[in-house]
């Protein structure tokens, strides 16, 4: 709710502090303005297209393309095939006239004008470490801190662990 209020108030300052996975679409009927927002990891896909004087947003590209009667974009299909069906990188999609909200990006639609901006930026300059051990210890400390913060929340925490190295890191931190 706090994030929604900030967008309705057009307060884009300090959005870096929001952690977690989210994709948000907001329409303010009074101001005739809408927002589409993605988190800093872009785990949830959020697609948008500008048609008939409006902004259309969905988490499913195929459904949105079908509803708007869009055809395939040859460049998007070529990228999908070149990446061996691993997906198409944002903002490209497989459909002409459809784009994907990129990592930490927001899309604003107001008075028939679409604009895009970044609300997420790196937290600090890239660090330099003297050894792999030092880098690993720093990464582990960050993960343990994040897991501990989520563990103290009032609600259950759900993790989608795939068995990869990052999943093992999160599982290890949860046991720490």
N, C-alpha and C positions, 0 to 999 in steps of 0.2 A: 504494500500500500504506500509506503514511504517513497519508493521509486516512482510509482505512478504519480503521486502528488508533485514530485520534483519536475517531471516532464510537463505536467499540466501548467506548472508555474514557470516553465522554460528555464529552470535552474539546472544547468549542465555542469556546474562546478563540482569537483570532488567526487565524480562518479567512479573513480578508481577504487574507492573503498568498498564497493559492492562486489562480493565474491560469490562464486557458485555459478550454476548453469541456468541461464534464462534467455528467453526471447520474448519480446514485448511489442505489442502493437497498440497504440493509443489513438483515439480520435476525440478531439475537443470540438463538439458541435457549435459551441458559442463562438469560438475563434476561427472555426472552419479550418482547422489545422490538425494534421496527424503525424505520428511518429512511428517508426519501426526501429527497434533497438536490439542489438545482440550483445552477449557477454564478451568477456575478454578472451575466451577460448573458442567461441563459435561452435560449441558442441551441438546446439540445436540450429538446424537450418531455418532461415527465415527468408522468404522470397517476396519480391515486390515487382509491380508493373504499373505504369501510368497509362490509363485508358479512359476515354470519354470524360475527361475533366476530373478524374479522381485517382486516388492511389489505392491499389488493391494489394493485400498482404495475405500470405498463407505460409504455413509450415510445410506444405506439400506442393512442390513445383508442378507435378503432373496435374493435380486437381485444379490449380490456379490457371495453368496453361489451357486446360480443357474448358474451363468456365469462360475464359476470355477468347477462346477460339484461336489460339496461337499455334503456329507451326514450328517445326524444328529449326534450330540455328545450326547451319553446317559447321561453323567453327566450334561450337559447343560439343557437337557430336564427334568431331575430329579429335578434340581434346580428350573426350571420354575414351575413345578407342586408343589413342596414343598412350594414355595412362593405364591401359590394360584393364578397363572397367573399374578402376579404383575411385572414380568420381571425378567431378569437374571442380576446379579451384574457383573460389569466389573471386570476383563477383560474376563470373561467367556461369551461364546455365545452358542446358540443351535446347532451350526454347527462345525464339526470337522475341525480343521485347521484354524479357524477364531477367531480373538480376537477383543475386543473392547478397544479403547483408553480410558484410565481411566482419572479421574479427574486431571486436570493440568499436564497431561503427554504428552510427545512427543515421537514419534517413528522415528528413523533415519534409512534409508536403503542406504548403500554405499558399492560398490564393493562386492555385494552379501552377505553382513553382516547386520543383523538387530540388532539394539540396542534400548533400551528404557531408558528414563530418566524423571525426574520430573523438570518442570520449574516453578511450582507454589509451594509456601510454605506459611505457616501461616504468617500473617503480624507481629505478635508479640506473645510473650508467652501468654498462657491462663491467662486471667485476673481473679482476685478474687474480688467479690463485697460483700459489707457489708449487702446489702439488695436486695430484688427483685426489689424494686423501683429504686435503683441505677443502677442495670443491665438493667432495662427497659428504663430508661432515656438515658443510654449510647447507647443502640441499636437504640432508636428513633433518637438520634442525628446523628448516622451514616446514617440511611435511609434518613433523611431529607437532609443531605449533598449530598448524591448520587443523589437524585431526583432533587435537586437544580442544580447540575452540568449538568445533562442531560437536564433540562429545558432550560438552557442557550445555548444549541447547536443550530446550524443553521437549523437542520432538525427536522422533527416531531419525537416524542418519542412514541413508541407503547408498551403497556404493556398487557400481557396476564394474566388477573386477574381471578382466579378460584373461588374466594369467601372464600378461606381459611384465616387463621390468617395472613399469610405473605402478601396476597393480600390486606387485610384490612389495614395493616400497610403501604404499599406502597401508597394506595389510600388516606389515611389520611395524609401522608407526602406531597403528591402532592397538597393537599388543604392548607397546612401550610404556 
